Amino acid sequence: MNQLPPYLIDPFAPITAFSKWVGRILTQWLPEHPLTAFLEYWIYDFVKVAILLVLTTTLLGFVRQLVGVNWLRRSIGRSDWQGTAAGALLGVFTPVCSCSVTPLYASLVHAGASRQSAGAFLFAAPAVNEFAIVATLIALGWQGALLYLILGLGAAIITGRYAHKLGLEPCEVCNAPRMQIFSDGRRVPLRMLVESARESTALLRRLLIALLAGTALAAILVNYNLRPVEIMLQIGHAWWSPIVGVLLGLPLDVNAAVALPILLPLAEAGLPIGTLIALMMATTLASFPEAAVLKSLIGWKGLAKLGAWYFAYCSAIGLLLNLAFS
C-alpha cells in the first residue's frame, strides 16, 4: 500500500490507519498469495472510501441544517463564477485521491452544491491540492509548482463553468438533498446529527455497488506491476511524450502525496516540463476506480465527455509547454 513521504502529513491518516487495520485483520488468516494482497487492499480501500463518504455527508448535512440553506446558496450553492471558485478552492484544501473524490463529490451535490461548484471541486481536489503542489515544488522547483497551480485551478474553474456540457449532471442518487426544518421550529443538535447520519447512510446504500466495483479496480491496479517511470524514460524527449504520459496516468489510482516517486526520477532524468506536468496532473486527476463510481452518478455519456476533457486538457497543456520551453 502507498505510504506518504515523511515530510507530508495526511489529514486522513486515522481513517487510513483504521481501514488498513480492518483489511489486515480480515485477511490475516489467509495464506500469503497475490489474491490475499488483492483482497486486503480491496477491503482497506472500500472501508476508507465508505468512511469518508459517510463522515463528509454527515458533516455537510449537519452544517446545512445548523446554518441554514442560505449559507449554501451564498457559497458552494452558487452557480456563478464565485460559486465555481469556491468549489475549486475547497478542492485545493481537500487532499484526496481520485478514487475518494467521487463520493465526496456526491456528498457535495447531496448537500445542495451547484453543479458548477461541485464540478470544480471534482477536478481540483485530487489534482491541485496542497500535496500535489508540494510534490511539484520538490520535483520541478517553485516555477513548476506555480505553473502547475495556475494550470490546475484554471482547468478546475473551466470544468465547473462548463459542467453541464461536460455531462456533470448527477442523477437522483445524490441530487435530492433533504433541507426540511423540524416541525417544532427548534434546532436540536443531536436530532440534526442523527438526521444527517441517516442521510449519509442512505447515500452509502445507493452507491454501495459502485463503491465495491471502484475499490476492486483500485486493488487490481495497485497489485498490478505497471511501471510508468520505465516507460516514460524510454520515450524520453519525443514530442508525443505528454500524450503517452496522460494515457498512462489517467487510469492509475495514485494520490498526489505519493506521486513524487514517479515524478522525481523523471525530472532528474531531464524530461521536458510539459511532459512532467501532464503526467502529474493525469496521474492524480482520475483513475479507473473513480470512473466506476462516477458512472453511477452521471452515466456513460457524461463519463465519456469528462474523460475526453481530462485527456484533451492534460495532453494539450503538456504539448504546449514543451513547445514553449523547447
Secondary structure, DSSP 4 states (H G I P E B T S, - for coil): -----TT---TTHHHHHHHHHHHHHHHTTSPS-HHHHHHHHHHHHHHHHHHHHHHHHHHHHHHHHHH-HHHHHHTTT--SHHHHHHHHHHHHT----HHHHHHHHHHHHHHT--HHHHHHHHHHHHHSSHHHHHHHHHHHHHHHHHHHHHHHHHHHHHHHHTTTTTT----TTTS-------TTS---HHHHHHHHHHHHHHHHHHTHHHHHHHHHHHHHHHTS---HHHHHHHHTT-TTHHHHHHHHHTT----GGG-HHHHHHHHHTT--HHHHHHHHHHHHH--HHHHHHHHHHHHHHHHHHHHHHHHHHHHHHHHHHHHHT-
